[in-house]
Amino acid sequence: MTETVVVSADNPLQGRLPFWQVDSSKVAIALYDLTAGETVFEQQPTRLMIPASCMKLLTAVTALKRLGPDAVLESRLLADGVVHRGTLYGNLIFEGDNDPLFESFEPMVAALRRQGIQRIEGDVVLDLARCDTLRAHATASPWDIPWNRLPLLLRGEPFVRRTLLYELARAGISVKPRPIGATLPKLEGLPRRIRLNAAEHHARVLARERHPLRHVLSPMLIHSSNIKAESVLWHVDNPFYRWGGSHVADDQRPASSLWTFIREEMPEEDTAGFVINDGSGLSPDNRLTARFLMRLLVYAWGDESIRRVLLREALATPQDSVRRGSLTFRMSAPLFKDRVFCKTGTLTTRGASSLAGYIHADNDHWYAFAIINEDTPVWDARLFQDRICRLVIGL
């Protein structure tokens, strides 16, 4: 039986939903008037459905709340020793953040050359935030995150080490390895993490590369990057990895920070039956409701710093060549311009399609909305969702 709840008696959506090309029993809709502060329309709002890539909205809002819009991902090269006549006597330490925007060691190695370093009498030591290779959740298809497309620092320690050594050799910087403890403090009985922290504490920074977290969020939402979403989830799951005493265990429960965010920031939500396996929406076992996605957007709207990032930078919007992203073949009509700011989601293996975001309507009200279709041809679902947006714009 289809559960329909219409909160506003004079709502223009009543009786106008274009159900002719989709199964109305497999559609969930939630619409909230942010200006008036009331729910306007709901259809099957509590039905558990596959959010697809709209799961990235939860990851993004959690990251912006927990880490802040001005958080920065930073990687550094440090010298644990002294430089004399072009030779570093000591270890070269690379601190690598779990940064999907880090593409090459070339700028860092060039900085070493500018400082006159031509030889390293010591070891090249890696301190990576993530030592293993990024993989999709076990319930998702293994090819959903293709290894050969992973950013450099998400490919695992052996690959990162080979790449750094190759770049040093290409720049003419030779490395003569020494025992790892030769220039580290004499703490051989302690774990490697403590030894590294002690070395890095007094090491000198030779080069650094920094990327704002918001620069990761934009392609993550606009272009629906699964790799960037899982990287962001790693950061919110492990905010203190650098000082935590050890690296992340492979069996750590994924998405724990997303659950913590819901409990602490949205405690009134009924999460019975929710399944959150990842931060990207690749898992076909994920389950959320349209009402939750809508209320998540209402929550984000109430936080000015989060709202600013989503509206100005991170959500896809039509008629903008930079921010069209996954809307490339949708909402091309002029009426959508500057009116819709949203996140799309598609999981073709389950016929799941979703759309959630904000709409600025003709009545000058702002609305938060969420639409989820299941067992529906993708193009039919998208046409349906776009028509809903047309109706809301005309309110």
N, C-alpha and C positions, 0 to 999 in steps of 0.2 A: 504494500500500500504506500502511495506517495504521500509524504508528510509535507504539507505546505503551511507556512505561517506568514501571514501578511499583517504587519504591525500597524502600518498607516492606512486608515480606511479609505482615504482619497488618493492612494498611491497610483500614479499613472501606469505603473508596470502591471497592475492587476488586469488579467485577461489579455495581455498583449505579448506574452512571451512566445517567441517563435519556435514552438516545439515540433513543427512539421518535419524537420530533418534529423531529429535526435530522439532517443528514447527518454521520455520525461521521467521515467522511474529511475534513471541512472544519471541524473543531473542534480547537483547541489549548488545553491546560490545563497549568498549572504550579502546584504547591502546596508551600509550604515551612513547616515547623514552626519558628517563631522561638524557641520555648521550648526545644525539644530540639536545635535547631541542625542540622536535616537536611531534605533534600528528601523529601517524603512521597509525592507522586504527580505523574506527568507523562504527558501524552499529546500526541504530535506537538509537543514543546516547542521544536524548532528549525525548525519550518516557518515560512517568511516569510509574514506575513499583514498585513492592513491594520489598524493599531491604532486608527483613527478618533480620537476625542477622548481616548483614553488616552495619546496623544502628549503631552497637557498635563502628565502626570505627570513626564515627562522634563524639560519646560520648568520646572516648579515646583521640582523637586529641584535642578536646575542653578542656578536663581536663588537658592534658599536657601543653597546651598553657596558660590556665587561672590560674591553680594552680601550675604548674611547676613540672618537673620530680622528684624533691626532696621533694615534699609535704608529710606531715606525718599526719596520723590519730592518735589522742591521747585521751585516757580516763584516769581519775585520781580519786583517793580517797583522800579526804581532811578532816582535823580535824578543825572544827570551835569551838575551845575551848582549854582546857588544859588537859594534861594527868598527872594523879597523882596516883601512886601506882597501876598501871594496869587499871585504869578507865579513860575513856575519858569523861570529864565533858563538854558537848556541843554536837553539831550535827556532825554526820558523813555525809559528802556530796559526792555523786558520780557524777562526770561529765562524762557523756557517749557520746562519739562521735558516729556518724552514721557509725560505723565500722563493715563491714561484716566479718572481720577476728577475732573479739573478740569472744572467745568461752566459757570462764568460768571465774567466780569470784575467783576461787580457788587460783591462784597466788597472787592476791591482798590481799585476806583475810589472806593468809599465811604470807604476809609481815606485816600485823597488829600484828599477833601473835609473830613474831620475834622482834617487837618493844615493846612487853610486854603488849599489850592491851587485856584485858580479859572481859571488861564490858564497855557499852556505856550508860551513864546517859544523854540521849538526844534522838533526833529523827534521823532516817536515811532518808536523803533528797536526792531526785533524781533530777539532772539537765541533762536531756537527750536532745541531739541535735534533735532527732526525737521522739516525744512522741507517735505517732500513729504507726500502724502496716503497714509494706510495703505491697502494693497490686499492682496487674497488672493494666494497664490502662483500663478504662471502656470498650473500644472496643475489648479488648483481652479476652480470656477465663479465668475465675477466677482461674482455677486450674493451669494456667501457672506459677504462683508463689505460690507453696504450702506452707501454713502457717507452717506446722509441720517441714519443712526443712529450715525455716528462721534462720539466725544467731541470737544469743541471743539479741543483742541490736536493732534489727529490728522487734521485736515481740510486741512492745508496752509497755507503762510504767507499767501497772499492772503485766505483766509477769516478767519484769526485777526486779521489787521490790520484788516479791515473791522469785525469784531466789537468789537475794542478801541476803535477810533475812534468807533463808534456808542455804546458805553457811556459814553465820556468826554463826548460831546455830550449824551447823555441826562441826565447828572449836572450839566450846565451848565459843564463845563470846556472852554474853547475852546483850540484849537491853532493857532498861527501858525508854519508850518514855516519852518525856516532851512536853509541848505546843510548837508548831513550832516557836513561836516568842521568846521563852525563851532565846535563845542564839544568835538569829539573831539581827542585829541592829534594833533599834526602828523606822522602816519605814513602819508600818502597813498600812498606807494610800496609799502606792505606789504599782505598779504591782509586781507580784511575781518575774518576771525576774530581775527587778531592785534590789529587796531584795536579790535575790540570788547572783547577781553580787557583791553587797556590802559585802556579807558574804564571797564569794570566794576570794575577793580581799585581805583579811587579814588572810585567812585560811592557814593552813600548809599542804603541800603535804605529804601524807603517802605512797602512792604507785601510780605507773603509768604503763600504757601499751601502747606502740607505734608500729604502723605498717606503713611502707612506702606505699604511694599511688600506686607506681609501682607494689607492690606485690598484689594489688587488680586488676590492669589492666591485668596482665599476665593470670590468670585463666579466667578473663572476656572475653578475646579475644581467647586464645588458646582452652579453654574448653567451650566457648560460654555461660558463666554463666549469666543468666538473672538477678538474684538477685544482683550480684555484679555490673552489668551495671546500674541498677536502683539506687543502692547506690551511685555510682560515679556521676550519673546525679544529684542526690540530692545535692551532695557537690558542683558541679559547678553552680547549680541553687541558692545555699544558701552559698556563700563563707564567709559571715560575720554573720552567725547565732548566734554565741556565744555573739556577742556584738550588735545585731540588735534591742534589746529592747523587742522582743517577739519571740515565736517559729513560725514555718511556719504554715500558715493557710491551712486547708485542701483543700480549693478551689483555691489555688494558681495555676496559669497556669503552666502546666508541660512543660519541655523542653525549657523554655524561653531563657536559656543561650545558647542553640544550635542555635537558631535563631540569637541571638546577635553575636555569633561567626561568623556565615555566613555573616551577614551584615558588620561586621567590618574587618574581615580577608579575605573574598572572595567576595568583593562587586560587582565584575563583573559578578557573577553567576546569571543566570536567574532562579529564584526560583518559577516562576508562576506554581501553581498547586501542589507545594510541600506540603506534610502532614507529620508532625513530632509529633507523639503523645507520644512517650516514648524514652528512651535511649537504649533499648534492642532490638527493632525490633519485639516485640511480637504482636503489634497491626496490624491486617490485613489491616487497613486503611492507614498505612504509605505509602508515595509515594516519591521516589527520582528518579534520572536518573543515568544511567551508566556513563555519562560524568561527572556528579557532583562527584560521588564516585572516579573516576579516578583523577579529579582535586584536590580533597581533599587529595589524596595520593601524588600528585605532591607538594601540599602545605606542607605536612608533611615532604617530602624529603628535601625541602628547609630550614627547621629548623633543624640544626644539633642535638640538644638535643632531639627533638621528634623522628627524624629518628633513633637515636642510641637506644632509648628504644624500638621502634617497631621492628627493625631488630634483636637486640641482645637479647630481652627478651619477647616481648609481642605478636608477630605474630606466628601463627602455621607454622611449617616447617616439611616436611617429613624427614624420616631417623634419627630423633632425638627422642629418647624414652621419653624425658621429654616434648618436645614441639610438639609432633604429635597431641595431642588433638583431634579435630574434623576431622583430616585427617587419623585417625586410619585405615580406610578401603580404603584409596585413595593414589595415587601417590607412590606406593611401589617400582616402577622401579628405578634402580640406577641413571638414568639420572636426576631425580628430586632432588637428594641430593644436598644441599647447593645452590639450584637454585631458589626455590619458597618459599616465605614468605607471608602468606596470612591469610585472614579471610573468613570463610565459613558462609553461611546462608541458612536456610531451614524453610519454613512454609508450612507444608504438607496440611493443610486445604485449601490452595489456589494453590497448585502445584507450589509454588514459590521456587526457588533455586538461590543462588548468590555466587559469588566468587570474591574477590578483594584483591589486594596486590601488591607485587613486584616480578619481575623475573630477574635473572642474566643470560643472554643468552650466547650462544657459541661465539658470536661476541664481547664479553666482554662489551656489553652495558647493562645498567639497564633499566627496563621498569616498568611503573605503569599501572595496568590494572583493569578493572571491567567488569564482565559478570553477567547478570541477565536473568534467564529463568522464564517464567510463564506458567501455565496450562500444565506442563510437568511432567511426572513421575520422582520422585526425582533421582532415579538411572540413568535414561537416561540423565538427566540434568548434573549430576556429571561427567558421562563419556564424555559428550560434552565439559564441562569446562576443564577437564583434558587434552583432546586432543588439545584444544586451547593452553594450557600451553606448551604442547609438541612442537607445531609449533613455539611458541615464543622462547622457549629455543633454537631451531634450527636456529634462524635467524643469 
